[in-house]
C-alpha cells in the first residue's frame, strides 16, 4: 500500500507537469486501474484546473517555437550578401580584357620586338580604366590585383609583373584558417596569349577583394 | 478500447472534458490565441524579408556590380519597384534614392545616411529614374560613358 501510494504520487506529478494527460491512464494493467480509481476520486474536482495547466504548457511550447523562429530569421537576415567573389571575378575579367585582345597581348604592353614596356606599369590603372581610390585619408584600397607573365620555358619565375592595390591582402589569401573567408576573397585565373612575335605566355591574374565589413557578419 | 482511448485524447485536448460537441468559451479563446500567434509569426517573417536595410544593401551591391561589369556606351535598367514603395512611405523622392559618385553608389530609402558601396570601374555613370506618363514606374536607368 505504501509502495502504491508512492507510485500514485509519481503519476500525480506526471499529470501535474503535463507529461501525462487524463486520457492516458486507460491501460489494461491492474496497477493502472487502481491508479485510475484513485485519480477519479482525487481529480474529479480539479479537471478545470488541469485543463488550464495543459494550456499553459501549450503556450510555453509556442513561445519556445516563436523564439526559435525569430532567432533563426535574425541570424539569416543579419548576415549580408557576400558579393566579393563575383566582384573579384569581374575584376579579373576586366584586367584580362585590357591586357589581351583576341588572344594577343595588348600593343601598349609589349614593343614590336616582344619586350615588355615598363611604362605600362605606371599607367596600368589608367589603361585598364580602374579606380581603387578610397574616400578617407587613412583608408586603404579594398582591392588588389596582380598579373604575372610566364614564358613557356619557365613557369616558376614571371618575366613581367603588374601589381596594383593593397598588398596586405595578399598574405591573407594564403592564411590557412577557417576564418580566412572573413578576411578576403581571392580569385586566381590563368590563360595563354601570344605577343607580336608569336611568343607564347602564360598569364596569371590574381584578384582580391577585401570589403569584409560590408560582406561578412 | 484503443479507439476509445484515442477519442478520449482528442476530446481532452481539443474539445473539452465531456466531449459532447459543446464549444466551450475557453476553447474558443484558446483557438483564437493560437491563430493570432500564427498570424503574428507570419507577419514577422514577411516584414523581415522586406527590410529597408536589406533592400538598400542589395540595390547598392547590385548596381555596383553592374557598373563594374559595364563598358562605355552601355545602358542598363534596374527594377526598384519595392524600393520606390518604401522610399515613398518614408517621404524620400524616388529621384533621390540613388546617388552615384566618382567610384561609389549610395542607395537611400530612409532619411538616414543610406548604404554606400564602391566600384572599381573608372567610368562616368549617370543614374536617373524612368518615367511613364510623368510618373515614376519604379525603374532606374544607368548610363555608362568614358571618363
Boltz contact constraints between the chains, C-beta under 6 A:
constraints:
  - contact:
      token1: [A, 21]
      token2: [B, 12]
      max_distance: 6.0
  - contact:
      token1: [A, 22]
      token2: [B, 12]
      max_distance: 6.0
  - contact:
      token1: [A, 23]
      token2: [B, 8]
      max_distance: 6.0
  - contact:
      token1: [A, 23]
      token2: [B, 9]
      max_distance: 6.0
  - contact:
      token1: [A, 23]
      token2: [B, 12]
      max_distance: 6.0
  - contact:
      token1: [A, 26]
      token2: [B, 5]
      max_distance: 6.0
  - contact:
      token1: [A, 47]
      token2: [B, 17]
      max_distance: 6.0
  - contact:
      token1: [A, 62]
      token2: [B, 37]
      max_distance: 6.0
  - contact:
      token1: [A, 73]
      token2: [B, 48]
      max_distance: 6.0
  - contact:
      token1: [A, 77]
      token2: [B, 48]
      max_distance: 6.0
  - contact:
      token1: [A, 80]
      token2: [B, 57]
      max_distance: 6.0
  - contact:
      token1: [A, 83]
      token2: [B, 61]
      max_distance: 6.0
  - contact:
      token1: [A, 86]
      token2: [B, 65]
      max_distance: 6.0
  - contact:
      token1: [A, 90]
      token2: [B, 68]
      max_distance: 6.0
  - contact:
      token1: [A, 90]
      token2: [B, 69]
      max_distance: 6.0
  - contact:
      token1: [A, 129]
      token2: [B, 122]
      max_distance: 6.0
  - contact:
      token1: [A, 130]
      token2: [B, 120]
      max_distance: 6.0
  - contact:
      token1: [A, 130]
      token2: [B, 122]
      max_distance: 6.0
  - contact:
      token1: [A, 131]
      token2: [B, 103]
      max_distance: 6.0
  - contact:
      token1: [A, 131]
      token2: [B, 120]
      max_distance: 6.0
  - contact:
      token1: [A, 131]
      token2: [B, 122]
      max_distance: 6.0
  - contact:
      token1: [A, 133]
      token2: [B, 103]
      max_distance: 6.0
  - contact:
      token1: [A, 143]
      token2: [B, 120]
      max_distance: 6.0
